[in-house]
Amino acid sequence: MEQQMSHYLEEIHSSDMKSLDYSEAIAFYKRGIETDPTLMSNYWHICLALLLQGQESEAKATWLSVIEQADDIEKINAWTLEIVELLTAEAIKCEAISDFEYAQKMHGYAAIARGEAWKKVKGYKFTTDWFIENLPTWERYLIHLANQPEINVLEIGSWEGMSACWLLDNILTHESSRITCIDTFEGSVEHKFEYDDSYIKSVEERFDFNISQTNASEKVKKIIGNSQDLMRSLPFNNYDILYIDGSHLASDVLTDAILGWGLVKVGGVIIFDDYDFQFHDSVNAGQDTKIGIDAFLKVFNKKVNIIYKAHQVIVEKTLY
């Protein structure tokens, strides 16, 4: 069957991937699971086949359902290593035949698998996850800052602390590195439609708990309030990373970016989240996040280098 799977992989490059049917491979590995439920490679090959069919959510659900069965950290780490090795091997195969787009996807899935394992191993309490899909991008563009001394991050909008925790665990590992988190902990405009008041009021408590799980609480400065008031008193030319993920209203995003401009060092990066976010209510129509980000990029185009642009936008500050 391994040869059959390899045959399917070769077909990707001579056919429309969406037209291929990996159901036979999935059925084969499911039979393997029935025969030996402890052979983890069967699960990982099912995940791979689902990914090759473009069924990302199903692949992720399969991966998570298996990880939930792990009863200790060693199993989580071992199982994660297995699927990461499989995905990385597929990425290398794609690179060998110059299919770099699909290779990047496979590397991305591997990063997401590592991220899901990270959350479980650390025992974080996240009730929402808008961050993990960004890990391939963050690993690629921020990894050079890992364990470097005196790296300072300013985060606008922290919610339950997932992005801050990832930074503390993976980038801000030097004892001299720090992160400042600004949030009202009252939710943004769109949250008023999604969550009740009791849930919103519980977010700060989960942020505090999750930060404590990093064992690096001393590196975190939490400031409660409106970013547009608080940023005016922060030190200039101080931050290596500015992450803007607070209010998604175009006017607020633009204001956060302008106020944050002087706070970021030359050579530092500004990360905008939710470039593709749209408001569907009549009150906020015309205030989509993209409008604010595009306005900033237009005005500062001579002073920034756009290094990534998709769901998130990452720019390097090249001039003061």
N, C-alpha and C positions, 0 to 999 in steps of 0.2 A: 504493500500500500504506500510505502514511502516513495517508491518509484512512481506510483500513480499520482501522488501529490506533486512530485517534481514535474511530471508531465503537465499537470494543470498550471503550475507556475510558469512554465515555458510558454503556454498558450496565451498568457496575459499579453505578451509582447507581439503577438500576431493576430489578436482578436480584440474585440470590444469586451473589456472586462465584465461589463454588466450583462453580457450575453452568456457568460460562462455559468455552468451549474456545478456547484461544489456539494450538492446535496448527497451525492454518493460518498464523498470523502467524509462528510459529517456523519452519515449513517454508519460508515465503517468504524469510526472512532467511538461512536455511541455504543456499538456492539462490543468494542474493546472495553469500555467502561463497565458494561454489564458483566463481562467476564472477570475483570480485575479493576474494581473501583479505586484501588490504591495507586494505579499507574498514572501519574499526573500528566505525562506527556500526551495522553489521549485528550484530556481537557484542553491542553494548550493548542493541539492541532485543530480541534473544533473551533477555538477562538480564531486561529489563523484563517481557517476556511471561511468563517463568517466575515472576517475583515476583507478577505479577497472578494467576497460578494458584495461588499459595501455595507454590510449590516453591522455598523459600528456599535450601536446601542445594544444589540443582541450579544455581540462579542464581549462588551464590557460587563453586561449582566452575568454572562457565563463566568467570566473571570472573578467577579465579586462574589458570586454564589459559592465558588470554590474556596476563596480566601476566607469567607465567613466560617468555613469548617475547620480552619486552623485553630488549634488549641494552645499554641505557644509561638513565641516570636521566631524561634528557629525554623519552624515550618513555613511561616510567612516569608521569611527571607529566602529560604531554599526554593520555595515554589515560585517566588518572584524572579529569582535568578534564572530558573528554567525557562519561563516564558519570555523573559528579556533576551536570553541567549537565542531562542528560536526566532524572535522578531528581528534581532540584530543580524542573524544569519541570512534571513530573507532580504534585509536591507543591503547587505553586502553583495548578494546575488544580483540584485537590481542595479547596484552601482557598477558591477562588472560588465553589464550590458548597456550602460549609460542611461538607464531609466532612473534618473536622479529624483524626479518628482515622486515616484512611488517609493524609492528608497527613503526619502525624507518622511513620508507617511509612516513607514515601518519604524523608523527611529522615533518618531513622535508617539506611536502607540507604546513603544518600550518605555518612554519617559512617563507616560500616563500610568502604566502598570507600576512603575517605581513609586509614583506619587500616591496611588491608592494604597500600596503596601505601607508607605510612610505614615499615612493617616492612621492606619490600624495599629501599627507598631507603637506609635507614640501615645495612643489612647486619647486622641483629641475628640471633642464633642462638637462636631459641625452638623448643623441641621440643613444647611444649604451648601451647594458647591457650584460656584460660578468661576472657580479659579483653576481647577486641575487641568482643564483643556489648554490652558496657557503654558503649562510646564515645558513642552518642547521648545517654545519660543524663549522662555526665561532661561532654561538651561543653556541654550545656544548663545544668547546675548549677554548674560550676566555672569556666566561661570568664571570669566577671567578675574572677577572681583572676589571670588571665594577665598576666605581666610586671609585677605589682605588687611593690613592695619588701618585703623581710623576710617573705615568706610561708613558713611552716614547716609541714611535713607529717610526721606520724608514721605509718608503715606497719607493721602487724603481719602478717607473712607476706608474703614477697617472692618466693619461688620463683626463677624465672629472671630476674626483674626487669622484666617487661613493663609493669606498671602504673607502676612507678617511672620507667622510661625515658620513658613517655608524658608523665608529669607534668613531667619535666625538659625535654622537647622542646617542650611546649605550654603549660605553666602556670608552672613555676618558672624562667622565662627571665630574670628580673632577677638581676643578679649577687649580690644579697644574700639570695636565697631559698635554702632548704635542705630536705633530706629526710632523716629518720632511718629506717633500715630494720632491723627486728628479725626475725630468723628463726633457727631452730635448724639449718636446712639438713639436717635429718634426715627431713623429710617428716612429714605428719600421719597420724593413725590410718588413714584410708582409703587412703593411699598405700601402706601396707604390703601391701595386697591387690592393688594395681595394678602396682607397679614392683619390680624386683629391687634388691638392695643397691648394685650397681655404678652403676645409673642414679641412685639417690638421692645417692650420693656425688659425682656429677658436676654436680649442680645448682648448687652454690656457684660452681664454676669458670665456668659459663655466666652466672651472675649477674654476676660480676666482669667478664667479657668484654663483656656487653651494656651495663653501666654505662659502661665505657670508650668504647664507641661513641657515647655521648652527647656526649663531649668536655666533660663537666661533672662529672667524678668528684669534684672538690673540693667539690661541693655535697652529697655523699652521705656520711652517717655510717652505716656498717654495724656492727651490734651482733649478735654471735652468742650465742644463748642463749634461755632461756624468757622469753616476754614478761611473765609474771606475776611473775617475779623482777626483771627489768630495768626495768619501767615504774615501779617504786617509787622509783627514783633519778633519774628524769627531771624536768625543771623544770616547775613548775605554771604554768598560764595562759600557755602558750608556743606552742601549735599551732593553726593555722587549719583543718587537716584531720586527722582521725584516720581511717585506713582499717583496718578490722578484717577480716582475711582469713587468719587463722592456723588454729589448731585449729577444727574445725567442731562439736565437741562443745558442747552447750548450756551446760554448766557453765563451759567455758573461754571461750566467747563472752561470756557474762554477766560473768565475772570481768575479761576484757579491757576491756569497756565501762565497768565500774565503776572500775577502776584508771585508765582513760583519761579519765574524766569531768573530774577536776580539772586535767588537763593541757591541755584544750582551752579556748580563749578563748571568752568570750561572743560570739555571732555566728559562731563557727566551726561546722564541720559534722563529723558522725560518719557514716561510710559503712560499712554492714554488707554483706558479700558473702554470697551463697548462702542467702538467706532460705528458699528452697525445697529446700535440701539435706536428704536423708533417709538415715539409716543403715539398712542392710538386714541387718546381721549381728546375731545374738542378743545379743552382748556389749554393744553400744552402743545397742540398741533403747531408745527413750524419751529419747534424747539429741539429737534432731534440732535443727539450728541454729535453726530458727524458735522453739523453746521458749525458748532463751536470749535471743533478740532481743525476743520478746514480753514476757518478764519485765522486761527493762530498760525497754521502752516504757511498761509499766504503772506501774512505780515512779517513773519520771522524766517522766510525762506532763505535769505542770504546768511543766516546765522545758525542754521541747523542742517544736519545731514540725516535724511530719513533712512533708517536702517531696516525698518520692518513696517509693513502696512497691510493689515488684514482685519481680524476682529479687534486686535489691539494695534496701536500705532506707537512705534518707538523711534525717538529722534535723539541724536547726539548733539549736544550744544558745542558748536565749533568756534563761535565768537561771543564775546561778552555783549 
